[in-house]
Amino acid sequence: MFEIPRLNTKRLILREALMSDFSAYAALMASPRANGMGGPHDEAAAWHMFCHDIAQWPLLGHGALMVDLAETGQCIGQVGINHGPLYPEHELGWLLYDGYEGKGYATEAASALRDWAFSALKLETLVSYTDADNTGSIAVAKRLGAVLDGQAPRPHPADLVWRHPRPEAAALSASTEFPRC
C-alpha cells in the first residue's frame, strides 16, 4: 500500500496529479520551454511522461506532485522525485508553467519535497539534473544549497548534476507532516 503525500508550505499545496492537470502539462511539454527536458514533446510523449510521474508512486514510493497556489487553487507546475531505470540516482525535479517563474515558487515547492524525501524515504543523497543553459533551474538548485557534482553519473552526458545536502533534522519543517509511503 502506498500513500501520496499532500504537502503544504506558506504559499503552496503539493498534491497528487489529476486528469484535469494533463492539458497544462502537455502544453508546457510541447513548448520550447521543454528543451531542457528533451523536448519539445508531442502529446503522446507528454502523456507517457505524465503517466510515468504518477506510476512511480505505487512502484517506487515516490513520484511527482502538482503545485497549486494555496490562495487560489491554481495549478502552477510540478515537483517530483524520480528514480528507476531512467535515473542513476534519486532526482529532485521541478517545472513551472509560464508566468509563474521568478516568484520563488519552484524553490519553495522543491524545498518541501526535498525535506519530505529525506525524512520519509530516508534517502542518503538526492540530486537534480539540469541542462547547462537552464539558468532558472540552476539558480533554484543553488538556492536549495545544492552543489555541482562533476563526478556523478547522469542520464545524459551533457546534464549538470547538483547534489543536495542532507538537511539536519532540525531544519525539516515542523509544520509539515511527512507521511511514509
N, C-alpha and C positions, 0 to 999 in steps of 0.2 A: 504494500500500500504506500502511496506517496501523497504528499500534500504540497500544493503550490502555495508558497507564502504570499501574503499581502503585506507590503512594507509601506510605512508612512514616514515621510520626512516633513519638514516645516512647510514646504510648498507643494509636495508631490505625493501621489499614490502610485505605487508599483504593484501591478495586479496581473492576473492571468490574461492571456490573449483570447479574444473572442472573434468569431467570424466577421463581425462588423469592423474589425480593425484591419482586415486584409486590403481593402481598396487603397487606403492611405499608404500602407506599407508597400504595395505593388507600385504605386505612383513614384515613391521615392526610389525604389529599385530600378525603375525604368528611366530615371533621370540621370544626367551627368554626375550628380552628387554620389552615385553608386560606383564611380570609377575606382575608388579605393577599396571596394568590396568585390572587385572582379566584374563590375557592371559597365554600362547599363545592362539590365536583365529584362527578358521578355516576361510576360505574365506567368507562363509555365514555370520558368526558373524561380521567379519570385514566390510562387506557390510552394515549390519544393523547399525553399529556404524557410518560409513561414512555418510550414509543417515540421521541418527539422527542429526549429526553435521550440516548438510545442512538444514534439516527440521525445526530446531529451529528458523531460520531467519524469515520465514513468521508467525510462530506460536507464538514466544516469542519476536521478535525484536532483537535477538542476536543469535550467534552461533559460528561456527569455521571459521577461516581464514587460508589459506595456507600461508606459509612463504617462500618467494623467496629471493635469493641474488640479490640485486639491480644491481650489476655489471655484472652478468652473466645470470640472469633469472632462475637459477637452483632452483627448489623447494627443501627445506631442512627440512621441517617439517610443524607443525600446531600449532596454538594457538587458544583458544576458551573460550567463556563464556557459561557455562552450567547451566541449571536450569530445572524446570519442575518436574514431579513426581519422577525422579531418584535422584534428588539432593535437600537436605533440604534448601540450600541457593544458591545464585548465586556463581558459582565456576569459577575461572580463572585456566585454564589448558594449558599445553604445552607439546609438544613432538618434538624431533629432530631425523632425520634419522641418521643412523650410519655414523660416520666420521665427524659430524658437532658439536659434543659436545666440551665443553671446550674453546669456542671462544667468549662467551658472547652473542650468538645469541638468546638463549631462554630468557635471561634476557631482552634483547633489545626488542624482539617481545612482551613478556608478559607485559613489562612496557608500551608500546604503546597501547596495547589493554586494559590494566587496566585503563589508563588515559581516553581512549575513553569511557569505560563503566561508569566510574564515571561522566563524562561530559555529554554524550549523553543520557544515561539511567537514570541519576540522582539517582544512587544507593547510599544507605547509608552505605552499607557494602559489602564486597567481600571476599571470602575465596579461598584457594587452598587445595585440599585433596592430601596427598602423602602417599605412602607406607613407613613404618618406615625404610626399608632397601634401599630406593632410595635416596642415598646421593647426587646425582646430582640435583634432583628436590628440595630437602631440601635446598641445597646451593642457588638455584635460588630464592626460596621463601624468604630466609633470605636477599639476595642481593636486593630484591624488598622492603625490610622493613617490611615484614610480621612477625608476632609473633605467637607462638604456643598458641592455644586456646583449652585447655583440656576439657572445658565445652560445646563446640559447638556440635550440632547434626552432624552426619556424615552418609554417605551412607553405610559404612561398619564399624563394630566395631573396627577393627584394624587400620583404617585410622588415620593419623595425620591431624589436621586441622590448617592451617596457616591463620590468619586473616590479611588482607591488610589494612593499614591505608588509610583513605581518603586523597588524595593529596590536598594540598592547590591549589586554582585556579591559583596562580602564577606559580606553578610547572608544570602545564599542558603545553605540548609542543606548543609553539606559531607557529611552522612551520607545524603542523599537523591540518587539518580541521577535525572536528568530526561531520559527518552527523547524523542527528536524524533519527532513524528507524521508 
